[in-house]
Amino acid sequence: MSFLLIATVVLVFVVIFQIAKASEYVSVLKGEEKSREQSNRINGFLMLAFLIVGLIGVYWCNELLYKKTLMPMTSASKEGENIDLMLKITFAITGVVFIITQVLLFYFAFRYQARPGRKALFLPHNNKLEVIWTVVPAVFLLVLVVFGLKYWFHITGEAPKDSIQVEITGKQFNWIYRYPGADGKFGKTYFRNISDIGNNPLGQLWDDSTNKDDIVITTTEMHIPVNHPVKLIIHSRDVIHDVGLSQFRMKMDAVPGIPTTMWFTPQFTTEEMKKMTGNPDFAYEISCDQLCGPGHYSMRGVIVVESDAEYKKWLDAQSPNYYTVFPDKKPGGVPAHIAATAAPAGTAGTGGKQ
């Protein structure tokens, strides 16, 4: 296969070289100037044809693929609607500029091709023209940047006081979710206490009483209620990951040692989105939008958006991670002497720092 690939590349270069040599021979026979004029006319028509075919291709691709993108689907979060608006404004401005400049570029190549008796006009400097093409794009870009910063500071700023907090931690190659218990507070963690074997994937400190009711979920699903602000506190256990919530129009890096946050308000339940999209298998996805290793492709999570009643029912059915590590501490749990033989060693660390 390697030999065939090399042979193909060499053959392509030989063909190109022979075509170039043939063109030189034609130029010699016909005369350099006449040959150049003929090639110039052909190139001018080809540029015009490329413009027409290219615009048709752009339109055809849009008709064919637009419905497969997220654009026809409204944002699943209220804050994401602003992101959609900003994106549409950006597409409108850049799209108009793209069409105008490309049409002029290819048309001018055809319209103003070199002809006998035509002399090119040389403009070495034009202050007015340079000011226009510098100031106008700068103004449009400034407006877009201001809108972008406004929305960015909104979703990364202080979340509403009644927001539900969920901690999401990325690791190679899955997500770990933590919910605060009845006290509404997350317990302290310390990286030296992390132990997957010991059922302590976040390194919780068990001498911190606020840890004893924290719920840790290691499955793919994260549950949140609809029409309620949700604040995500994002961590990473190893390398840089990125929490990508495409349907909600949100994303944020997960950086080792540096917690990041963002918040949003889901406005459609998963069941409602199944009906709206006509897809019975629809699911809100959590993707890792940062290449993080050989298993990056498999780092997929699912967000289940449900009603308040369904969310509370699900949350009430979860057991704090403290009871997973220390089953004998759970009301009605196994006797201490049996739990001692079952619980992995080193899971009850109490030392360390935040």
N, C-alpha and C positions, 0 to 999 in steps of 0.2 A: 504493500500500500504506500509506503514511504517513497519507494522507487518510482511508482506510478505518479505520485504527486509531484515529485521533482521533475520527472520527464514532461509532465503537463505544463509546468511553469516555464521550463526551458523552451518548449514548443511555442507557447504564447509569445515569448520574447522574440523568437526567431520569426514568427509570422509578422509581428509588429515591425521588426527590422526590415523584412522584405517589402512590406507595404511602403515604408518610408523610402526605401531605395527606389521602388517603382515610381513613386511620386517625383523623386528627383529626376529620373530618366524622362518622365513625361514633361517636366518643366524644361528640360534641356531641348526636347523635340519641339515643343510648342512655343517656347520662349518664356523666360522667367516672368515678365510682367503680365503676359496674357494668362499664364497659368495661375498667377496670384489672384488676378481679378475673378477668374472662374471659381477658384476655391473660396474666395471671399463671398461670392453670391450664394454658393452652396451652404456655407456656414451661416449666413444670414437667415436663409430659409429654415435651416435646421434649428436655429435658436428660436424662431417664431413657432415652429412645430413643437419644440420641446415645451414652450410656454403653454400652448393650447392643451397638449396631452397631459402636462403636469397639473394644470388646473382641473381638468376633467378627472384625473386620478385622485386628486385631493377630495373633490366632491364625492366621487364614488366610494372612496375609503370611509368618508364621514357617514354616508348613507348606510354602508355595510356594517361598520363597527361602533357607531355612536351608541346604539342601544345596549352594547355589551360593556360600556363604561359606567362609572358611577354618576356621570353628569345627569342622566334622565331621572335618577333616584334622588329625591329630596334628602337633605341631611337628616340623620337620625337623632341629632342633638340640636337644641335651640341655638347654641353658640356657633355651631357649624354652619348655620344659615348665613352668618356674616362672612365666613370663609368662602362659601359658595359665591356670594355676591362679589367679593373682592376678586375671585378667580374669573368670574364672568366679565367684570370690568377690564381685567388684565387681558383676557382673550380678545375682547372687543377692540381695545386700543392696539395691541400688538398685531391682531389679525388684519385690521385695516391698513396699518403701516406695512405689513408683510405683502399684502396683495398689491398695494400701490407701487412699492419699490420693486417687486419682482416683475410686475407687468412692464414698468418703465425700463427696467434693466434689459429684459429680453427684446422688448419692442425697439428700444434705441439701437441695439446691436443690429437689428434688421433695417430699421429706417435710415440710420446714419452710417451705413457701411461705406467703405472707401469706393469712390467712383472716379472715373477720368474727369478732370477739371474741377473736382471738389477739393477744397482746402480746409483742413481742420482749424478750428478756432481755439487758440491757446489762452487760457485765463490763469495767470500765475497767482493771483490773489484777489479775494473779494471779501472784505470785512463784513458786509451786510449779510451775505450768504452764510458765512461761518458762524455769525452770532445766531442766526435763525436756527440752523441745524444743531447748535449746541444748547441754546436756551429752551427751545420747545421740548425736546426729549427730556431735558433735565427737570422741567416743570411736571411733566407727566410722571416721571419716575419718582419725584418727590411726593406727589399725591399718593401713589401706590405704596410707597414706603411708610408714609404717615398712617394710612389705613391699616397696613400690616402690623405696625408697632402697636396701634390702638387695640386691635383684636388680640395680639400676642400678650400684651400686658393684662388684658382682661382675663384670659383663660389661665394664665400663670400667676395671677395675683391672688389676693385673699378670696377664698371661697365663701359663699354664704354661710352664716352661722349654723343653719339647720342642715348643712350638707352631710351626706354619709361619707365616711372616710374608709378607703380600702387601700391597703398597702400591697403593692405588686412588685415582686422581686424576680429579676431575670437570672437564669443560670443556664449553662450549657446542658441540655437544650430544651428547657421548658420554663413555665412561669409558676411562681408560688404566690398565693394570695393570703392576706391576713386581715381579719376583721376584729375591731375592738369589741370587748365584751360589754356587759351591762354598765360598767363604769365609764365607757366611752373613751378610754385611753389605751394607747398601745404600751405594752411593757418594754423594758429595756432589752437590748440585744448586744451581743459581743461576738465578733467574728471567730474567736478561738473556740467558742462553744458550738459552732456549727457542726452538726453530725446527722447525715442522712440515715445512717444505720441506727442511730439513737433517737430517731423521730424528732430531731430538733434542727430542721433545715434552715432556720433563721438565726440560730444561736441565742435563743431566749434565755434570760437570766431568771432562774426559778426563785431566787430570794427576793425578787421584785414582785410584790403582790398583784400589781396590775397585769402581770403576765398570765395569771392563773385562769383568767376567763377569755383570753385571746383565742380566736378561732383561726387555725391555719389550714388552708385548702391546697393540696398538692395535685388535684385532678385538673383537667383542662378548663373546667367551667368556673367563671366568676359570675355571681348573681348580683344584680342591682335593681332597684325599683324605678318604675317609669315616672316621669314628671317630678323628679326629685334631684337636686344637685348632688353630684358625686365627685368627691375629691380623691384623686389618685396620688399616693405617695410612692415614688418609684425608686427602686434600688437595684443594684446588680451585685451578684456574688463573685463574679470572676472577671469577665471582659465587658466591653461596652456593648450593650444591647439597645434596642429602641422599641418603645411601645407604640405600635402603629394601629390606630383605630380608624380605618379608612371610611367606614359608613358614618362615623361620627365627625369626620374631618379633623381628627386630632392625631398628634404624634409627639413623643417626647423621648429624649435619650435617657437610658438607664446607665449611669456612670458609677463604677466602683468607688465607694467612699464618699460620694457626693449625692445626697438625696435630691431629687427633682420632683416637681409637682405640676399638676394641671387639673382643671375641673370642667365638668360639662353637665348638661341636663338632658338625659335621654327623653325623647318625646313620643316614641313608638315602642310598644312591646315587641318581643320576638314573634309572637303569634300574629300581631297586626302586620308586621313586615312580611310575613309569609303570604298573607292575603294581598297586600299591596303589590308585591313583586310577582305573585302567581307561582312562587317557588315553595313547595312544601318542605324542602330541605334547607331553606334559608337559615343562616346563622350569622350573628355579629362576630366578626373575627378579630382576634388580637394577633397581629403579625409582628415579627421582629424585623424592623426596617434597617438594621445595621448588620452587615456581614460579620458573623461572630464565630465561625468555625465550620468544620465539615458537616455538622448536623444542623446548620442554620435553616435549611429548607423545612425541617420538621418542627420548628419552634412555633407552633400554632396554638393559640388559646381561643376560647369561645366565651362571649359575654351573653348571659341570659337576662334579658330585660323583661320584667314581669310586674304585675300589680303589687301595691303595697301589701295586701293580704298574702299573696303568694310568696313575696319576699320574706315577710316576717315568719311565715310557716316554714320556709326553707331554713332560715337562720336559726329558728328555735330547734330544728332537728339536728343542728351541728353540735359537736362536742368540743370543748376547749382542748387545745393540744396538750395542756398540762395533764389531763386525764389519760391521754394516749401514752405519755411518758411514765406517768405514775398511776396506773389503773387502780391500785389499792386505795388511792385518795378519793376516788370517785364514789359518791354515795351509792351504796349497793354494789361496789366494785369487788374484785377478787381479794382474798385475804392477803395480808402483807407478806407472809412467808412465801406464798406462791408468786406474787408479783416480783419479789426480789430475785427469783430465779428466771423470770421472764424478761424483766426490764434490762436493756443493754447497759453495760457499765459505762460510767463517765457521762451520764445524761443529766445529772443533777448538779452541774457546775454552778457555783454561786459567785465566783470571783469575776473580775474583769471590769471593763469600762463600757460606757455607752457607745 
